[in-house]
Amino acid sequence: MSTTTYMVIAAAVLVFIVIFQIAKASEYVSVLKGEDHSRKQNNRINGFMLLGFMILGFIGVWYCNKLLYKTTLFPHGSASVEGEKIDEMFMITTAVTGLIFVITQFLLFYFAWKYQEKEGQKAFYFPHNNKLELIWTVVPAIFLTVLVVFGLKFWFRITSDAPKGALEVEIVGKQFGWIMRYPGKDKNFGRTYFRVISDENNNSLGQVWENNDSLKLTADPANYDDVVTTTTMYVVKNRPVKLIIGSRDVIHDVGLNHFRLKMDAVPGIPTTLWFTPNETTKERRIRTGNPDFVYEISCDQMCGNGHYSMRGIIEVVTQEEFDVWMAKQKPNYYVAKPEKDPSAAPAVADTTAKPAAIAAVVNK
C-alpha cells in the first residue's frame, strides 16, 4: 500500500478513537451531574445545533446554486423548440418540489429546536389521525398527478409522428460509437439485416445490397443511395428531424443534452423521437463565446468498459449548407463497392506513348 493509504487509515483510526473517548467522557459527566440533568442539557445543545445546521444548509444550497448554475446547460437555453417546453416543465417541477423541500426541512429542524425536552412540557402522542393522513396523501398525489400529466404531454409529443417534411436520420449504437444513415434521393431507407453486418466490408448496418439465397434475402434497390457516416450527424435549423434509433449489440441511449432529449437504443426494437433545432452550431458558438462548442451525442446507458468514450457530434446548419454537404456524400453502396460507382472514371491507357519508350519502362 502507498503512504497516502496508510495515512488515510491512520486518520480514520484516530477519528474513531477521539469519538470513542468523547462518548466515554460524556458518560462520566452524566454520572456526575445526574442522568436527567445531563440529558436535558444535551437536548438543548442538539436543538441549537440542528437549528444552526438548518441555517448553514440553506445558505450552502443558495451559494452552490449561485456558484455552479453558470456551469450547467441552463444559462444558454435549449437548442431545440421541444426542449424549451421541457425546460419549462423542469422549472415548474423544481419550483414545486423546491418549495416543499424548504418548508418540510424548515419544520423538521425548527420543531427539533422548539420542542426539545423542557421542565413542565410533556409530549403528546396520538396513534392515528384521519385528517392528517388525508392531507399528506391527497395533496402530494394531486401535485404529482399534475407533474406526471405535464411529462406525458411532452413525451407523447416528441415520440409521436414527426411533422411532414421532417428530415429522417437513422442512428444506431454499437460498442462504442454511433452510426448514422440518411436516405438518398428516393427518400427511403433500404432494408437491413443483422446477419450481413460486416465492418470489414463497409456494411456496418447490414444493408441488403445483393440477393442471398441461404438467408432468403432479396436485394433492396432503396439501399443503393443511402448515405452512412460515423462521425457527425448533420441536421437543419428550424427543420424537424426524426431519429430512428437502434442498437447493434447491447442497450445504449441516445443522449441529446443540449436539445433536452434522450431515448433508449434497444437491439431489435427501433425507437423514435423528433425535435426541431433552433440554433445553428455557428450561432451557438458566437452566443456562448466558445469557438470550440459542439452539440454532443452521448450514451446515457452504461454499455461496457468503453462507455465513457461513446461520443458523437451533431452539426446544426442551414438548409443550403446541408444540401451542399449532402451533395458531397457518396452512397455507402459505392464506398463498399467502388468498382460499381458510375462516377469513378476507368483508367485510360496512354496510346500516344512511343513503343520504344514503353519497352524501356517495362524492361526497367
Secondary structure per residue as TSV (DSSP state, phi and psi in degrees):
chain	resnum	aa	ss	phi	psi
A	1	M	-	360.0	150.3
A	2	S	-	-76.9	166.9
A	3	T	H	-61.8	-37.8
A	4	T	H	-61.4	-41.5
A	5	T	H	-62.8	-44.0
A	6	Y	H	-61.7	-38.6
A	7	M	H	-66.8	-39.6
A	8	V	H	-64.8	-43.3
A	9	I	H	-63.4	-43.7
A	10	A	H	-62.7	-42.0
A	11	A	H	-63.6	-40.6
A	12	A	H	-64.1	-42.4
A	13	V	H	-63.7	-41.7
A	14	L	H	-63.4	-43.5
A	15	V	H	-61.6	-41.8
A	16	F	H	-61.7	-43.0
A	17	I	H	-63.7	-41.9
A	18	V	H	-63.1	-45.0
A	19	I	H	-63.6	-39.9
A	20	F	H	-63.6	-43.2
A	21	Q	H	-67.4	-38.1
A	22	I	H	-63.1	-41.7
A	23	A	H	-62.5	-42.5
A	24	K	H	-65.4	-41.4
A	25	A	H	-63.2	-38.2
A	26	S	H	-62.9	-37.3
A	27	E	H	-61.9	-45.5
A	28	Y	H	-64.5	-39.2
A	29	V	H	-63.9	-38.9
A	30	S	H	-62.4	-40.3
A	31	V	H	-65.3	-42.5
A	32	L	H	-70.1	-40.2
A	33	K	H	-84.9	-22.8
A	34	G	-	107.2	136.0
A	35	E	H	-60.5	-46.4
A	36	D	H	-62.6	-47.5
A	37	H	H	-61.2	-44.8
A	38	S	H	-63.8	-42.8
A	39	R	H	-62.9	-44.4
A	40	K	H	-64.8	-37.6
A	41	Q	H	-65.4	-42.8
A	42	N	H	-63.8	-40.2
A	43	N	H	-61.0	-40.5
A	44	R	H	-65.2	-42.7
A	45	I	H	-63.7	-45.9
A	46	N	H	-62.5	-38.7
A	47	G	H	-60.8	-46.7
A	48	F	H	-68.1	-35.0
A	49	M	H	-66.6	-40.0
A	50	L	H	-65.2	-38.8
A	51	L	H	-63.9	-42.0
A	52	G	H	-65.9	-38.4
A	53	F	H	-63.1	-39.0
A	54	M	H	-62.8	-46.6
A	55	I	H	-63.3	-47.1
A	56	L	H	-64.2	-36.2
A	57	G	H	-64.0	-45.2
A	58	F	H	-64.2	-40.5
A	59	I	H	-62.8	-41.2
A	60	G	H	-63.4	-42.0
A	61	V	H	-62.5	-45.5
A	62	W	H	-63.6	-43.4
A	63	Y	H	-67.1	-43.2
A	64	C	H	-61.8	-40.1
A	65	N	H	-63.9	-43.9
A	66	K	H	-65.0	-37.7
A	67	L	H	-77.0	-39.2
A	68	L	H	-104.9	-11.7
A	69	Y	G	-56.7	-39.5
A	70	K	G	-68.8	-15.0
A	71	T	G	-89.3	-3.7
A	72	T	S	-89.1	-179.3
A	73	L	S	-82.2	-10.8
A	74	F	G	-71.5	-36.7
A	75	P	G	-57.7	-29.6
A	76	H	G	-96.9	-0.8
A	77	G	-	76.1	173.3
A	78	S	-	-76.9	148.8
A	79	A	S	-93.1	8.2
A	80	S	B	-136.1	153.6
A	81	V	H	-62.1	-43.6
A	82	E	H	-67.2	-34.0
A	83	G	H	-65.5	-28.7
A	84	E	H	-62.0	-39.6
A	85	K	H	-68.8	-36.1
A	86	I	H	-68.6	-37.3
A	87	D	H	-61.0	-41.1
A	88	E	H	-61.5	-43.9
A	89	M	H	-63.4	-39.5
A	90	F	H	-63.0	-42.5
A	91	M	H	-66.2	-38.6
A	92	I	H	-63.9	-44.5
A	93	T	H	-61.8	-43.6
A	94	T	H	-64.6	-40.0
A	95	A	H	-64.1	-45.4
A	96	V	H	-66.0	-52.8
A	97	T	H	-68.5	-33.2
A	98	G	H	-66.3	-42.0
A	99	L	H	-62.3	-44.7
A	100	I	H	-63.0	-40.1
A	101	F	H	-60.1	-47.8
A	102	V	H	-62.5	-44.7
A	103	I	H	-64.6	-48.0
A	104	T	H	-67.5	-39.2
A	105	Q	H	-69.9	-36.9
A	106	F	H	-62.4	-47.7
A	107	L	H	-63.5	-39.0
A	108	L	H	-58.2	-52.8
A	109	F	H	-78.5	-33.6
A	110	Y	H	-65.4	-43.4
A	111	F	H	-64.3	-37.0
A	112	A	H	-61.3	-33.8
A	113	W	H	-81.1	-46.9
A	114	K	H	-67.8	-39.4
A	115	Y	T	-104.5	38.1
A	116	Q	-	-69.7	162.0
A	117	E	-	-63.4	127.5
A	118	K	-	-138.7	161.5
A	119	E	T	-65.1	132.4
A	120	G	T	77.5	4.1
A	121	Q	-	-111.7	123.8
A	122	K	-	-118.9	135.7
A	123	A	-	-70.0	144.1
A	124	F	-	-106.3	124.9
A	125	Y	-	-109.6	135.1
A	126	F	-	-138.9	127.8
A	127	P	S	-78.7	-18.8
A	128	H	-	-154.6	138.7
A	129	N	-	-150.6	105.9
A	130	N	H	-61.3	-39.3
A	131	K	H	-64.0	-46.5
A	132	L	H	-63.9	-43.6
A	133	E	H	-63.8	-35.9
A	134	L	H	-66.2	-41.4
A	135	I	H	-64.6	-50.5
A	136	W	H	-78.2	-2.7
A	137	T	H	-100.4	-47.7
A	138	V	H	-73.0	-45.4
A	139	V	H	-61.0	-51.1
A	140	P	H	-61.1	-36.5
A	141	A	H	-61.6	-39.7
A	142	I	H	-65.2	-47.8
A	143	F	H	-62.1	-44.9
A	144	L	H	-65.5	-37.2
A	145	T	H	-62.6	-43.5
A	146	V	H	-61.6	-44.0
A	147	L	H	-65.1	-40.0
A	148	V	H	-64.8	-40.1
A	149	V	H	-62.9	-42.8
A	150	F	H	-57.2	-47.9
A	151	G	H	-61.9	-44.3
A	152	L	H	-63.9	-36.7
A	153	K	H	-59.5	-48.5
A	154	F	H	-69.4	-36.7
A	155	W	H	-62.3	-47.6
A	156	F	H	-64.0	-29.8
A	157	R	H	-67.8	-51.1
A	158	I	H	-78.0	-14.3
A	159	T	H	-104.8	1.6
A	160	S	S	-80.4	-176.6
A	161	D	-	-63.0	135.5
A	162	A	-	-70.9	154.7
A	163	P	-	-59.4	155.3
A	164	K	T	-62.0	137.1
A	165	G	T	88.3	4.8
A	166	A	-	-66.7	145.2
A	167	L	E	-74.9	130.1
A	168	E	E	-105.4	131.2
A	169	V	E	-134.4	129.1
A	170	E	E	-92.3	131.4
A	171	I	E	-127.6	125.8
A	172	V	E	-123.4	130.9
A	173	G	E	-92.7	147.3
A	174	K	E	-147.0	161.3
A	175	Q	T	-76.2	108.0
A	176	F	T	-137.4	83.8
A	177	G	E	-172.4	-179.3
A	178	W	E	-121.5	144.1
A	179	I	E	-120.9	127.3
A	180	M	E	-114.8	141.5
A	181	R	E	-132.1	136.2
A	182	Y	E	-115.3	139.9
A	183	P	-	-70.5	151.5
A	184	G	-	-84.2	-149.9
A	185	K	T	-64.5	-24.2
A	186	D	T	-77.2	-7.6
A	187	K	-	64.2	19.6
A	188	N	-	-127.2	139.2
A	189	F	-	-80.4	137.6
A	190	G	-	-76.7	163.1
A	191	R	-	-70.4	145.3
A	192	T	B	-124.5	155.9
A	193	Y	-	-146.1	128.8
A	194	F	G	-62.8	-25.9
A	195	R	G	-79.1	-7.9
A	196	V	G	-108.4	12.5
A	197	I	-	-64.0	133.1
A	198	S	B	-155.3	105.3
A	199	D	T	-65.6	-34.0
A	200	E	T	-64.2	-32.6
A	201	N	T	-100.9	21.7
A	202	N	T	57.1	34.9
A	203	N	B	-124.8	65.1
A	204	S	T	-70.2	-16.0
A	205	L	T	-106.4	-5.0
A	206	G	-	74.3	41.7
A	207	Q	B	-67.8	136.8
A	208	V	-	-89.2	98.4
A	209	W	-	-96.3	-25.2
A	210	E	S	-132.6	159.7
A	211	N	-	-68.2	141.0
A	212	N	B	-137.4	102.0
A	213	D	T	-66.3	-37.1
A	214	S	T	-66.2	-32.2
A	215	L	T	-98.5	1.2
A	216	K	T	56.5	47.1
A	217	L	B	-111.1	142.0
A	218	T	-	-115.5	133.6
A	219	A	-	-54.7	136.8
A	220	D	-	-107.4	109.5
A	221	P	G	-59.3	-23.1
A	222	A	G	-64.4	-16.9
A	223	N	G	-77.1	-20.8
A	224	Y	G	-68.7	-20.4
A	225	D	G	-115.3	8.1
A	226	D	-	-71.6	138.7
A	227	V	E	-104.2	131.8
A	228	V	E	-120.6	134.5
A	229	T	E	-136.9	151.6
A	230	T	S	-122.4	9.4
A	231	T	S	-111.8	-61.0
A	232	T	E	-132.7	137.5
A	233	M	E	-96.4	123.7
A	234	Y	E	-98.2	128.4
A	235	V	E	-132.7	168.9
A	236	V	E	-113.1	135.6
A	237	K	T	-62.7	136.8
A	238	N	T	64.6	13.4
A	239	R	S	-117.8	121.5
A	240	P	-	-56.0	141.4
A	241	V	E	-125.1	128.1
A	242	K	E	-102.5	123.8
A	243	L	E	-98.0	127.9
A	244	I	E	-105.4	111.1
A	245	I	E	-108.0	135.7
A	246	G	E	-149.1	-178.7
A	247	S	E	-143.5	145.6
A	248	R	S	-91.2	-18.6
A	249	D	S	-138.3	-80.9
A	250	V	S	-109.2	179.5
A	251	I	-	-73.8	124.5
A	252	H	E	-114.7	-174.6
A	253	D	E	-150.9	121.2
A	254	V	E	-77.0	106.7
A	255	G	E	-101.7	117.0
A	256	L	E	-115.8	74.7
A	257	N	G	-61.5	-40.1
A	258	H	G	-68.1	-24.2
A	259	F	G	-98.6	-1.9
A	260	R	T	65.7	36.1
A	261	L	E	-134.0	156.9
A	262	K	E	-160.4	153.3
A	263	M	E	-157.5	138.0
A	264	D	E	-65.7	143.3
A	265	A	E	-108.6	107.6
A	266	V	B	-110.6	130.5
A	267	P	B	-59.0	127.1
A	268	G	T	80.2	-5.5
A	269	I	B	-130.4	93.0
A	270	P	-	-61.9	138.1
A	271	T	E	-120.6	161.1
A	272	T	E	-138.6	155.9
A	273	L	E	-157.3	161.1
A	274	W	E	-139.1	154.9
A	275	F	E	-155.7	166.9
A	276	T	-	-122.6	105.3
A	277	P	B	-60.3	139.9
A	278	N	-	-117.1	3.8
A	279	E	S	-155.0	129.1
A	280	T	-	-70.4	163.3
A	281	T	H	-61.1	-40.9
A	282	K	H	-62.3	-42.9
A	283	E	H	-64.6	-40.0
A	284	R	H	-67.1	-35.9
A	285	R	H	-63.5	-41.0
A	286	I	H	-67.5	-44.1
A	287	R	H	-68.8	-35.4
A	288	T	H	-87.2	-13.2
A	289	G	T	71.4	19.3
A	290	N	-	-116.2	102.8
A	291	P	T	-67.6	-14.0
A	292	D	T	-101.2	8.3
A	293	F	-	-64.4	139.0
A	294	V	-	-140.9	149.5
A	295	Y	E	-80.0	128.9
A	296	E	E	-106.3	151.2
A	297	I	E	-110.9	118.3
A	298	S	E	-111.8	160.8
A	299	C	E	-97.6	115.3
A	300	D	-	-98.0	21.8
A	301	Q	S	-134.0	124.4
A	302	M	-	-56.8	118.9
A	303	C	-	-126.9	8.4
A	304	G	S	142.2	-174.7
A	305	N	T	-73.2	-12.1
A	306	G	T	-104.5	16.4
A	307	H	G	-54.6	-39.8
A	308	Y	G	-62.5	-24.3
A	309	S	G	-96.6	2.7
A	310	M	-	-82.4	91.0
A	311	R	E	-134.2	137.3
A	312	G	E	-128.4	174.0
A	313	I	E	-128.4	139.0
A	314	I	E	-110.6	124.9
A	315	E	E	-105.6	113.8
A	316	V	E	-93.2	121.6
A	317	V	E	-130.6	176.0
A	318	T	-	-79.1	166.7
A	319	Q	H	-61.8	-38.8
A	320	E	H	-63.7	-44.0
A	321	E	H	-65.1	-36.6
A	322	F	H	-65.8	-42.6
A	323	D	H	-61.7	-40.2
A	324	V	H	-64.2	-45.1
A	325	W	H	-62.0	-45.2
A	326	M	H	-63.2	-37.0
A	327	A	H	-65.5	-24.6
A	328	K	H	-85.1	-11.3
A	329	Q	-	-82.5	141.6
A	330	K	-	-100.5	132.3
A	331	P	-	-53.8	142.8
A	332	N	H	-62.0	-26.0
A	333	Y	H	-60.9	-40.9
A	334	Y	H	-79.3	-24.3
A	335	V	H	-67.2	-41.2
A	336	A	H	-77.8	-30.4
A	337	K	-	-129.4	73.2
A	338	P	G	-61.7	-24.0
A	339	E	G	-68.0	-17.9
A	340	K	G	-95.9	0.2
A	341	D	-	-75.3	114.0
A	342	P	T	-68.4	-19.0
A	343	S	T	-82.2	-12.2
A	344	A	S	-83.9	109.7
A	345	A	-	-73.0	132.8
A	346	P	-	-68.3	151.2
A	347	A	-	-66.8	134.4
A	348	V	-	-110.4	129.0
A	349	A	-	-70.6	144.9
A	350	D	-	-84.3	100.2
A	351	T	T	-82.3	-3.7
A	352	T	T	-87.8	-10.5
A	353	A	S	-68.6	142.4
A	354	K	-	-74.5	143.8
A	355	P	H	-55.5	-38.8
A	356	A	H	-65.5	-38.9
A	357	A	H	-66.6	-39.4
A	358	I	H	-64.4	-42.9
A	359	A	H	-63.7	-36.1
A	360	A	H	-66.0	-39.1
A	361	V	H	-66.7	-41.7
A	362	V	H	-65.5	-40.3
A	363	N	H	-79.5	-9.1
A	364	K	-	-70.5	360.0
